[in-house]
């Protein structure tokens, strides 16, 4: 029997400048294991039958060069991450039950985590994946340690992050305000929406540097050879 999931709209963020990677083009367009980095996440979401649509957010100058596909819409990126999310929200079909926001620089997203997050968001309002922080974290005031934070309560979060479609209009208003948000569920937190935490065994790696690209290229090529 096929497992049922809420219907999903995906926002796939591929609009960053990626300067730290040092390739001369945004890292999401660098070819890794035979295709641009962003395509690994895009192709993954296209295979999920409960995904109704994908809004791919790219730099404005790259929009015309991106090949359109069935279920895929293109949105232009903004100055900040939250501006890119805001632009994508305008293109979403409100018939979906849940929205997932994912960074294309994290190519190792899995069906299992997407399924758990989607169901958690549908039930609670929003959901975010993360892993326990392994290192001791200290709060710094100027050049001195102010205090040591309680590590067992600290978790590093990643994407995809999920929320119910009913919050779309409030999300748009919040993202257009003067406040800066570094991730998506922070907006829901401000709105008083319960955010369900989904523990992951291992963080979905984010590609930042050229060394990261080389390492991921090796991993993905090895996976292809195994298959």
C-alpha positions in Angstrom: 0.0 0.0 0.0 1.4 3.4 -1.0 2.1 5.8 1.9 0.0 9.0 1.7 1.6 12.4 2.1 0.1 15.9 2.2 0.5 17.7 -1.2 3.6 19.8 -1.3 5.0 22.9 -3.1 8.8 23.2 -3.0 10.8 26.4 -3.0 14.3 25.5 -4.2 16.8 28.3 -3.5 19.6 28.6 -6.1 20.0 32.4 -6.1 23.1 32.9 -3.9 26.3 34.4 -5.2 28.5 31.6 -3.8 31.6 33.8 -3.9 33.5 31.7 -1.3 33.5 28.7 -3.6 35.7 30.7 -6.0 34.5 29.4 -9.3 33.7 32.6 -11.0 30.0 31.6 -11.3 27.5 30.8 -8.5 28.4 27.4 -7.0 24.8 26.1 -7.7 25.6 26.2 -11.4 29.0 24.4 -11.1 28.8 20.9 -12.6 29.1 18.1 -10.1 28.8 14.5 -11.1 27.5 15.4 -14.6 25.1 18.2 -13.9 24.8 21.6 -12.2 24.7 21.4 -8.4 21.1 22.7 -8.2 19.9 20.0 -10.5 20.6 17.2 -8.0 18.0 18.6 -5.6 15.6 19.6 -8.4 15.7 16.1 -10.0 15.2 14.6 -6.5 12.0 16.6 -5.8 10.7 16.0 -9.3 10.6 12.2 -8.5 8.3 12.6 -5.5 4.7 12.1 -6.5 3.3 14.2 -3.7 5.2 17.3 -4.9 2.8 19.3 -7.0 5.1 22.1 -8.1 8.7 23.4 -7.6 9.6 27.1 -7.6 13.2 27.3 -8.6 14.8 30.6 -7.5 17.8 31.7 -9.5 19.8 34.9 -10.1 18.0 37.2 -12.5 20.7 37.0 -15.1 20.5 33.2 -15.1 16.7 32.9 -15.3 16.6 32.8 -19.1 19.2 30.1 -19.3 17.5 27.6 -17.0 15.6 24.9 -18.8 11.9 24.9 -17.8 10.1 21.6 -17.1 6.7 20.4 -16.2 5.9 21.3 -12.6 8.8 23.8 -12.4 8.3 27.6 -12.1 11.2 30.1 -12.2 11.5 33.0 -9.7 14.2 35.7 -9.5 16.4 35.9 -6.5 16.6 38.9 -4.2 19.3 40.7 -2.2 18.9 38.5 0.8 17.8 34.8 1.3 14.5 36.0 2.7 13.9 38.2 -0.3 14.3 35.2 -2.6 11.9 33.2 -0.5 9.4 36.1 -0.6 9.6 36.2 -4.4 9.0 32.5 -4.6 6.0 32.6 -2.3 4.3 34.9 -4.9 4.4 32.1 -7.4 3.1 29.3 -5.3 -0.2 27.4 -5.9 -2.2 27.7 -2.6 -3.9 24.4 -3.3 -0.9 22.6 -1.8 -1.1 21.7 1.9 2.6 22.2 2.8 5.5 24.3 1.6 9.1 23.1 1.7 12.0 25.5 1.4 15.3 23.9 0.5 18.8 25.1 -0.2 20.2 23.8 -3.5 23.7 23.8 -1.9 22.5 20.8 0.2 22.3 17.9 -2.4 21.9 15.0 0.0 18.3 15.5 0.8 16.4 12.2 1.4 12.8 11.0 0.8 12.6 9.9 4.4 13.4 13.3 5.9 11.1 15.0 3.4 8.3 12.7 4.3 8.8 13.1 8.1 9.0 16.9 7.8 6.0 17.2 5.5 3.8 15.2 7.9 5.1 17.1 10.9 4.4 20.5 9.4 0.9 19.4 8.3 0.2 18.3 11.9 1.9 21.0 14.0 2.2 24.0 11.6 5.9 24.0 10.8 8.9 21.7 11.0 12.7 21.9 10.9 15.4 19.2 10.7 18.6 19.3 12.7 21.4 17.5 14.5 22.9 18.0 18.1 25.8 20.4 18.4 29.0 18.4 19.0 31.3 21.2 20.1 31.1 23.4 23.2 29.5 26.8 22.3 30.5 30.0 24.0 28.8 33.4 23.9 31.3 36.1 23.4 31.1 39.7 24.5 33.7 41.8 22.7 36.9 39.8 23.1 35.9 37.9 26.2 33.8 34.9 27.0 30.5 35.9 28.5 29.2 32.4 29.2 29.1 28.8 28.0 25.8 27.7 26.5 24.2 24.4 27.6 25.1 22.1 24.7 22.4 19.5 25.3 19.8 22.1 24.3 21.6 23.3 21.2 21.0 21.9 17.7 22.3 22.9 14.2 19.4 23.1 11.7 19.4 22.6 8.0 16.9 22.4 5.2 14.3 21.5 3.9 12.2 23.5 6.3 8.4 23.1 6.1 5.2 25.0 7.0 1.5 24.8 6.2 0.3 26.8 3.2 -2.3 28.6 5.3 0.6 30.8 6.7 1.6 32.1 3.2 0.2 35.6 3.5 1.5 36.2 7.0 4.9 34.9 5.8 5.0 37.3 2.9 4.3 40.3 5.2 6.9 39.2 7.8 9.6 38.7 5.1 8.8 42.1 3.7 9.3 43.8 7.1 12.6 45.3 8.2 13.6 42.3 10.3 16.3 40.0 9.1 15.7 36.2 9.1 18.5 33.7 8.6 16.1 30.8 8.1 12.4 30.1 7.3 11.0 28.7 10.5 12.3 31.8 12.4 9.4 33.7 10.8 7.0 31.0 12.0 8.5 31.3 15.5 7.8 35.0 15.5 4.2 34.3 14.4 3.7 32.0 17.4 3.4 28.9 15.2 4.6 25.6 16.8 7.7 24.4 15.0 8.3 20.7 15.3 12.0 19.7 15.6 12.9 16.6 13.5 16.2 15.0 14.7 18.5 13.8 11.9 21.2 11.3 12.3 23.6 13.3 10.2 23.5 16.9 8.8 22.6 17.4 5.2 25.9 18.9 4.2 26.0 22.4 2.7 28.5 23.1 0.0 30.3 26.3 0.7 33.9 26.1 -0.5 35.8 24.7 -3.5 37.0 21.8 -1.3 33.3 21.0 -0.5 32.6 20.9 -4.2 35.4 18.5 -4.9 34.4 16.2 -2.0 30.8 16.1 -3.0 31.7 15.5 -6.6 33.7 12.4 -5.4 30.8 11.2 -3.3 28.2 11.6 -6.0 30.4 10.0 -8.7 31.0 7.1 -6.3 27.3 6.7 -5.7 26.7 6.6 -9.5 29.3 3.9 -9.9 27.7 1.8 -7.2 24.2 2.1 -8.8 
